[in-house]
Amino acid sequence: MKLLKAVPAVVMLAGGVFASLYAAADDSVFTVMDDPSTAKKPFEVI
């Protein structure tokens, strides 16, 4: 029964590692979107 409890924990841990690696690889999309110098019109201060 210990194996049955350990399997979901291992799957969640592996999923977390995979998600963090994917997020790190996809970081260039957000840096382009958040860079004000690449904007076509100036930002308006509210």
PQR file of N, CA, C, O and H, with PARSE charges and radii, in Angstrom:
ATOM      1  N   MET A   1       0.816  -1.213   0.000 -0.4000 1.5000
ATOM      2  CA  MET A   1       0.000   0.000   0.000 -0.0000 2.0000
ATOM      3  C   MET A   1       0.852   1.267   0.000  0.5500 1.7000
ATOM      4  O   MET A   1       0.380   2.336  -0.389 -0.5500 1.4000
ATOM      5  N   LYS A   2       2.105   1.149   0.435 -0.4000 1.5000
ATOM      6  CA  LYS A   2       2.960   2.338   0.414 -0.0000 2.0000
ATOM      7  C   LYS A   2       3.227   2.789  -1.018  0.5500 1.7000
ATOM      8  O   LYS A   2       3.328   3.986  -1.291 -0.5500 1.4000
ATOM      9  H   LYS A   2       2.488   0.281   0.750  0.4000 1.0000
ATOM     10  N   LEU A   3       3.340   1.833  -1.923 -0.4000 1.5000
ATOM     11  CA  LEU A   3       3.588   2.170  -3.320 -0.0000 2.0000
ATOM     12  C   LEU A   3       2.418   2.951  -3.901  0.5500 1.7000
ATOM     13  O   LEU A   3       2.615   3.867  -4.700 -0.5500 1.4000
ATOM     14  H   LEU A   3       3.259   0.861  -1.702  0.4000 1.0000
ATOM     15  N   LEU A   4       1.196   2.591  -3.500 -0.4000 1.5000
ATOM     16  CA  LEU A   4       0.004   3.264  -3.995 -0.0000 2.0000
ATOM     17  C   LEU A   4      -0.035   4.727  -3.558  0.5500 1.7000
ATOM     18  O   LEU A   4      -0.554   5.578  -4.279 -0.5500 1.4000
ATOM     19  H   LEU A   4       1.037   1.847  -2.851  0.4000 1.0000
ATOM     20  N   LYS A   5       0.507   5.017  -2.392 -0.4000 1.5000
ATOM     21  CA  LYS A   5       0.549   6.402  -1.911 -0.0000 2.0000
ATOM     22  C   LYS A   5       1.715   7.173  -2.515  0.5500 1.7000
ATOM     23  O   LYS A   5       1.648   8.397  -2.632 -0.5500 1.4000
ATOM     24  H   LYS A   5       0.929   4.326  -1.806  0.4000 1.0000
ATOM     25  N   ALA A   6       2.769   6.489  -2.896 -0.4000 1.5000
ATOM     26  CA  ALA A   6       3.964   7.154  -3.414 -0.0000 2.0000
ATOM     27  C   ALA A   6       3.819   7.538  -4.886  0.5500 1.7000
ATOM     28  O   ALA A   6       4.444   8.499  -5.335 -0.5500 1.4000
ATOM     29  H   ALA A   6       2.824   5.495  -2.801  0.4000 1.0000
ATOM     30  N   VAL A   7       3.012   6.809  -5.634 -0.4000 1.5000
ATOM     31  CA  VAL A   7       2.885   7.065  -7.074 -0.0000 2.0000
ATOM     32  C   VAL A   7       2.323   8.462  -7.369  0.5500 1.7000
ATOM     33  O   VAL A   7       2.912   9.173  -8.182 -0.5500 1.4000
ATOM     34  H   VAL A   7       2.504   6.029  -5.269  0.4000 1.0000
ATOM     35  N   PRO A   8       1.210   8.892  -6.747 -0.5600 1.5000
ATOM     36  CA  PRO A   8       0.719  10.251  -7.038  0.2800 2.0000
ATOM     37  C   PRO A   8       1.723  11.336  -6.652  0.5500 1.7000
ATOM     38  O   PRO A   8       1.817  12.355  -7.337 -0.5500 1.4000
ATOM     39  N   ALA A   9       2.467  11.135  -5.576 -0.4000 1.5000
ATOM     40  CA  ALA A   9       3.466  12.122  -5.166 -0.0000 2.0000
ATOM     41  C   ALA A   9       4.574  12.240  -6.208  0.5500 1.7000
ATOM     42  O   ALA A   9       5.028  13.343  -6.512 -0.5500 1.4000
ATOM     43  H   ALA A   9       2.391  10.307  -5.021  0.4000 1.0000
ATOM     44  N   VAL A  10       5.006  11.115  -6.750 -0.4000 1.5000
ATOM     45  CA  VAL A  10       6.056  11.127  -7.775 -0.0000 2.0000
ATOM     46  C   VAL A  10       5.544  11.787  -9.053  0.5500 1.7000
ATOM     47  O   VAL A  10       6.269  12.547  -9.695 -0.5500 1.4000
ATOM     48  H   VAL A  10       4.637  10.219  -6.503  0.4000 1.0000
ATOM     49  N   VAL A  11       4.304  11.499  -9.421 -0.4000 1.5000
ATOM     50  CA  VAL A  11       3.718  12.098 -10.628 -0.0000 2.0000
ATOM     51  C   VAL A  11       3.597  13.614 -10.467  0.5500 1.7000
ATOM     52  O   VAL A  11       3.900  14.363 -11.395 -0.5500 1.4000
ATOM     53  H   VAL A  11       3.715  10.882  -8.900  0.4000 1.0000
ATOM     54  N   MET A  12       3.155  14.065  -9.291 -0.4000 1.5000
ATOM     55  CA  MET A  12       3.029  15.505  -9.057 -0.0000 2.0000
ATOM     56  C   MET A  12       4.392  16.187  -9.063  0.5500 1.7000
ATOM     57  O   MET A  12       4.535  17.292  -9.587 -0.5500 1.4000
ATOM     58  H   MET A  12       2.909  13.456  -8.537  0.4000 1.0000
ATOM     59  N   LEU A  13       5.392  15.532  -8.484 -0.4000 1.5000
ATOM     60  CA  LEU A  13       6.737  16.101  -8.454 -0.0000 2.0000
ATOM     61  C   LEU A  13       7.307  16.214  -9.869  0.5500 1.7000
ATOM     62  O   LEU A  13       7.886  17.239 -10.228 -0.5500 1.4000
ATOM     63  H   LEU A  13       5.276  14.634  -8.059  0.4000 1.0000
ATOM     64  N   ALA A  14       7.144  15.168 -10.663 -0.4000 1.5000
ATOM     65  CA  ALA A  14       7.638  15.190 -12.042 -0.0000 2.0000
ATOM     66  C   ALA A  14       6.882  16.234 -12.864  0.5500 1.7000
ATOM     67  O   ALA A  14       7.474  16.912 -13.703 -0.5500 1.4000
ATOM     68  H   ALA A  14       6.673  14.335 -10.371  0.4000 1.0000
ATOM     69  N   GLY A  15       5.583  16.363 -12.625 -0.4000 1.5000
ATOM     70  CA  GLY A  15       4.788  17.367 -13.329 -0.0000 2.0000
ATOM     71  C   GLY A  15       5.233  18.774 -12.984  0.5500 1.7000
ATOM     72  O   GLY A  15       5.271  19.643 -13.856 -0.5500 1.4000
ATOM     73  H   GLY A  15       5.102  15.812 -11.943  0.4000 1.0000
ATOM     74  N   GLY A  16       5.568  19.011 -11.729 -0.4000 1.5000
ATOM     75  CA  GLY A  16       6.049  20.327 -11.314 -0.0000 2.0000
ATOM     76  C   GLY A  16       7.381  20.674 -11.953  0.5500 1.7000
ATOM     77  O   GLY A  16       7.597  21.813 -12.367 -0.5500 1.4000
ATOM     78  H   GLY A  16       5.537  18.305 -11.021  0.4000 1.0000
ATOM     79  N   VAL A  17       8.268  19.702 -12.035 -0.4000 1.5000
ATOM     80  CA  VAL A  17       9.570  19.926 -12.674 -0.0000 2.0000
ATOM     81  C   VAL A  17       9.378  20.211 -14.158  0.5500 1.7000
ATOM     82  O   VAL A  17      10.010  21.117 -14.701 -0.5500 1.4000
ATOM     83  H   VAL A  17       8.092  18.777 -11.700  0.4000 1.0000
ATOM     84  N   PHE A  18       8.514  19.446 -14.817 -0.4000 1.5000
ATOM     85  CA  PHE A  18       8.255  19.653 -16.243 -0.0000 2.0000
ATOM     86  C   PHE A  18       7.635  21.024 -16.495  0.5500 1.7000
ATOM     87  O   PHE A  18       8.003  21.709 -17.450 -0.5500 1.4000
ATOM     88  H   PHE A  18       8.001  18.710 -14.376  0.4000 1.0000
ATOM     89  N   ALA A  19       6.687  21.426 -15.634 -0.4000 1.5000
ATOM     90  CA  ALA A  19       6.029  22.729 -15.798 -0.0000 2.0000
ATOM     91  C   ALA A  19       7.028  23.867 -15.611  0.5500 1.7000
ATOM     92  O   ALA A  19       6.968  24.860 -16.337 -0.5500 1.4000
ATOM     93  H   ALA A  19       6.388  20.869 -14.858  0.4000 1.0000
ATOM     94  N   SER A  20       7.936  23.744 -14.657 -0.4000 1.5000
ATOM     95  CA  SER A  20       8.903  24.813 -14.427 -0.0000 2.0000
ATOM     96  C   SER A  20       9.904  24.903 -15.580  0.5500 1.7000
ATOM     97  O   SER A  20      10.321  26.000 -15.952 -0.5500 1.4000
ATOM     98  H   SER A  20       7.984  22.938 -14.067  0.4000 1.0000
ATOM     99  N   LEU A  21      10.289  23.769 -16.140 -0.4000 1.5000
ATOM    100  CA  LEU A  21      11.194  23.788 -17.285 -0.0000 2.0000
ATOM    101  C   LEU A  21      10.513  24.405 -18.504  0.5500 1.7000
ATOM    102  O   LEU A  21      11.139  25.165 -19.242 -0.5500 1.4000
ATOM    103  H   LEU A  21       9.950  22.878 -15.837  0.4000 1.0000
ATOM    104  N   TYR A  22       9.240  24.087 -18.721 -0.4000 1.5000
ATOM    105  CA  TYR A  22       8.499  24.646 -19.852 -0.0000 2.0000
ATOM    106  C   TYR A  22       8.320  26.152 -19.678  0.5500 1.7000
ATOM    107  O   TYR A  22       8.418  26.908 -20.644 -0.5500 1.4000
ATOM    108  H   TYR A  22       8.731  23.469 -18.121  0.4000 1.0000
ATOM    109  N   ALA A  23       8.058  26.585 -18.440 -0.4000 1.5000
ATOM    110  CA  ALA A  23       7.886  28.015 -18.175 -0.0000 2.0000
ATOM    111  C   ALA A  23       9.197  28.763 -18.403  0.5500 1.7000
ATOM    112  O   ALA A  23       9.187  29.881 -18.917 -0.5500 1.4000
ATOM    113  H   ALA A  23       7.979  25.970 -17.655  0.4000 1.0000
ATOM    114  N   ALA A  24      10.315  28.165 -18.031 -0.4000 1.5000
ATOM    115  CA  ALA A  24      11.614  28.808 -18.223 -0.0000 2.0000
ATOM    116  C   ALA A  24      11.955  28.887 -19.710  0.5500 1.7000
ATOM    117  O   ALA A  24      12.560  29.865 -20.149 -0.5500 1.4000
ATOM    118  H   ALA A  24      10.323  27.256 -17.613  0.4000 1.0000
ATOM    119  N   ALA A  25      11.580  27.881 -20.484 -0.4000 1.5000
ATOM    120  CA  ALA A  25      11.876  27.877 -21.914 -0.0000 2.0000
ATOM    121  C   ALA A  25      10.991  28.870 -22.658  0.5500 1.7000
ATOM    122  O   ALA A  25      11.383  29.385 -23.705 -0.5500 1.4000
ATOM    123  H   ALA A  25      11.089  27.086 -20.128  0.4000 1.0000
ATOM    124  N   ASP A  26       9.801  29.145 -22.127 -0.4000 1.5000
ATOM    125  CA  ASP A  26       8.837  30.019 -22.795 -0.0000 2.0000
ATOM    126  C   ASP A  26       8.936  31.454 -22.290  0.5500 1.7000
ATOM    127  O   ASP A  26       8.031  32.254 -22.529 -0.5500 1.4000
ATOM    128  H   ASP A  26       9.483  28.727 -21.276  0.4000 1.0000
ATOM    129  N   ASP A  27      10.016  31.789 -21.600 -0.4000 1.5000
ATOM    130  CA  ASP A  27      10.152  33.094 -20.955 -0.0000 2.0000
ATOM    131  C   ASP A  27      10.342  34.222 -21.964  0.5500 1.7000
ATOM    132  O   ASP A  27      10.024  35.371 -21.655 -0.5500 1.4000
ATOM    133  H   ASP A  27      10.751  31.139 -21.406  0.4000 1.0000
ATOM    134  N   SER A  28      10.851  33.929 -23.162 -0.4000 1.5000
ATOM    135  CA  SER A  28      11.139  34.984 -24.132 -0.0000 2.0000
ATOM    136  C   SER A  28       9.871  35.678 -24.616  0.5500 1.7000
ATOM    137  O   SER A  28       9.918  36.850 -24.990 -0.5500 1.4000
ATOM    138  H   SER A  28      11.109  32.996 -23.413  0.4000 1.0000
ATOM    139  N   VAL A  29       8.746  34.981 -24.617 -0.4000 1.5000
ATOM    140  CA  VAL A  29       7.484  35.580 -25.051 -0.0000 2.0000
ATOM    141  C   VAL A  29       7.099  36.718 -24.117  0.5500 1.7000
ATOM    142  O   VAL A  29       6.665  37.777 -24.569 -0.5500 1.4000
ATOM    143  H   VAL A  29       8.708  34.029 -24.313  0.4000 1.0000
ATOM    144  N   PHE A  30       7.258  36.499 -22.819 -0.4000 1.5000
ATOM    145  CA  PHE A  30       6.845  37.506 -21.853 -0.0000 2.0000
ATOM    146  C   PHE A  30       7.804  38.686 -21.815  0.5500 1.7000
ATOM    147  O   PHE A  30       7.379  39.812 -21.555 -0.5500 1.4000
ATOM    148  H   PHE A  30       7.611  35.638 -22.453  0.4000 1.0000
ATOM    149  N   THR A  31       9.093  38.454 -22.071 -0.4000 1.5000
ATOM    150  CA  THR A  31      10.035  39.570 -22.035 -0.0000 2.0000
ATOM    151  C   THR A  31       9.777  40.518 -23.198  0.5500 1.7000
ATOM    152  O   THR A  31       9.950  41.727 -23.047 -0.5500 1.4000
ATOM    153  H   THR A  31       9.439  37.540 -22.282  0.4000 1.0000
ATOM    154  N   VAL A  32       9.370  40.007 -24.342 -0.4000 1.5000
ATOM    155  CA  VAL A  32       9.049  40.870 -25.476 -0.0000 2.0000
ATOM    156  C   VAL A  32       7.772  41.654 -25.194  0.5500 1.7000
ATOM    157  O   VAL A  32       7.687  42.839 -25.517 -0.5500 1.4000
ATOM    158  H   VAL A  32       9.229  39.024 -24.464  0.4000 1.0000
ATOM    159  N   MET A  33       6.781  41.001 -24.595 -0.4000 1.5000
ATOM    160  CA  MET A  33       5.512  41.671 -24.324 -0.0000 2.0000
ATOM    161  C   MET A  33       5.642  42.733 -23.233  0.5500 1.7000
ATOM    162  O   MET A  33       4.940  43.743 -23.266 -0.5500 1.4000
ATOM    163  H   MET A  33       6.850  40.039 -24.332  0.4000 1.0000
ATOM    164  N   ASP A  34       6.530  42.511 -22.272 -0.4000 1.5000
ATOM    165  CA  ASP A  34       6.656  43.426 -21.145 -0.0000 2.0000
ATOM    166  C   ASP A  34       7.686  44.529 -21.375  0.5500 1.7000
ATOM    167  O   ASP A  34       7.860  45.395 -20.518 -0.5500 1.4000
ATOM    168  H   ASP A  34       7.100  41.689 -22.246  0.4000 1.0000
ATOM    169  N   ASP A  35       8.362  44.509 -22.505 -0.4000 1.5000
ATOM    170  CA  ASP A  35       9.393  45.513 -22.766 -0.0000 2.0000
ATOM    171  C   ASP A  35       8.746  46.772 -23.345  0.5500 1.7000
ATOM    172  O   ASP A  35       8.226  46.721 -24.460 -0.5500 1.4000
ATOM    173  H   ASP A  35       8.221  43.805 -23.201  0.4000 1.0000
ATOM    174  N   PRO A  36       8.760  47.891 -22.634 -0.5600 1.5000
ATOM    175  CA  PRO A  36       8.093  49.108 -23.128  0.2800 2.0000
ATOM    176  C   PRO A  36       8.718  49.670 -24.401  0.5500 1.7000
ATOM    177  O   PRO A  36       8.031  50.351 -25.162 -0.5500 1.4000
ATOM    178  N   SER A  37      10.003  49.405 -24.657 -0.4000 1.5000
ATOM    179  CA  SER A  37      10.654  49.975 -25.834 -0.0000 2.0000
ATOM    180  C   SER A  37      10.143  49.355 -27.127  0.5500 1.7000
ATOM    181  O   SER A  37      10.322  49.939 -28.197 -0.5500 1.4000
ATOM    182  H   SER A  37      10.561  48.852 -24.039  0.4000 1.0000
ATOM    183  N   THR A  38       9.509  48.181 -27.054 -0.4000 1.5000
ATOM    184  CA  THR A  38       8.983  47.548 -28.262 -0.0000 2.0000
ATOM    185  C   THR A  38       7.528  47.932 -28.530  0.5500 1.7000
ATOM    186  O   THR A  38       6.947  47.496 -29.523 -0.5500 1.4000
ATOM    187  H   THR A  38       9.364  47.707 -26.186  0.4000 1.0000
ATOM    188  N   ALA A  39       6.946  48.734 -27.665 -0.4000 1.5000
ATOM    189  CA  ALA A  39       5.539  49.114 -27.835 -0.0000 2.0000
ATOM    190  C   ALA A  39       5.401  50.101 -28.989  0.5500 1.7000
ATOM    191  O   ALA A  39       6.273  50.944 -29.201 -0.5500 1.4000
ATOM    192  H   ALA A  39       7.418  49.088 -26.858  0.4000 1.0000
ATOM    193  N   LYS A  40       4.298  49.995 -29.736 -0.4000 1.5000
ATOM    194  CA  LYS A  40       4.078  50.879 -30.881 -0.0000 2.0000
ATOM    195  C   LYS A  40       3.554  52.241 -30.449  0.5500 1.7000
ATOM    196  O   LYS A  40       3.868  53.246 -31.086 -0.5500 1.4000
ATOM    197  H   LYS A  40       3.589  49.311 -29.565  0.4000 1.0000
ATOM    198  N   LYS A  41       2.769  52.296 -29.391 -0.4000 1.5000
ATOM    199  CA  LYS A  41       2.310  53.588 -28.875 -0.0000 2.0000
ATOM    200  C   LYS A  41       2.743  53.729 -27.425  0.5500 1.7000
ATOM    201  O   LYS A  41       2.854  52.724 -26.722 -0.5500 1.4000
ATOM    202  H   LYS A  41       2.513  51.479 -28.873  0.4000 1.0000
ATOM    203  N   PRO A  42       2.986  54.931 -26.963 -0.5600 1.5000
ATOM    204  CA  PRO A  42       3.473  55.105 -25.588  0.2800 2.0000
ATOM    205  C   PRO A  42       2.434  54.705 -24.551  0.5500 1.7000
ATOM    206  O   PRO A  42       1.230  54.790 -24.792 -0.5500 1.4000
ATOM    207  N   PHE A  43       2.914  54.273 -23.403 -0.4000 1.5000
ATOM    208  CA  PHE A  43       2.007  53.909 -22.322 -0.0000 2.0000
ATOM    209  C   PHE A  43       1.423  55.166 -21.689  0.5500 1.7000
ATOM    210  O   PHE A  43       2.119  56.164 -21.499 -0.5500 1.4000
ATOM    211  H   PHE A  43       3.892  54.204 -23.207  0.4000 1.0000
ATOM    212  N   GLU A  44       0.145  55.100 -21.371 -0.4000 1.5000
ATOM    213  CA  GLU A  44      -0.513  56.229 -20.711 -0.0000 2.0000
ATOM    214  C   GLU A  44      -0.580  55.956 -19.218  0.5500 1.7000
ATOM    215  O   GLU A  44      -0.993  54.876 -18.795 -0.5500 1.4000
ATOM    216  H   GLU A  44      -0.420  54.289 -21.526  0.4000 1.0000
ATOM    217  N   VAL A  45      -0.173  56.935 -18.422 -0.4000 1.5000
ATOM    218  CA  VAL A  45      -0.217  56.786 -16.971 -0.0000 2.0000
ATOM    219  C   VAL A  45      -1.614  57.129 -16.493  0.5500 1.7000
ATOM    220  O   VAL A  45      -2.149  58.192 -16.806 -0.5500 1.4000
ATOM    221  H   VAL A  45       0.163  57.812 -18.766  0.4000 1.0000
ATOM    222  N   ILE A  46      -2.203  56.204 -15.722 -0.4000 1.5000
ATOM    223  CA  ILE A  46      -3.578  56.423 -15.251 -0.0000 2.0000
ATOM    224  C   ILE A  46      -3.548  57.173 -13.933  0.5500 1.7000
ATOM    225  O   ILE A  46      -4.599  57.461 -13.362 -0.5500 1.4000
ATOM    226  H   ILE A  46      -1.767  55.341 -15.468  0.4000 1.0000
TER
END
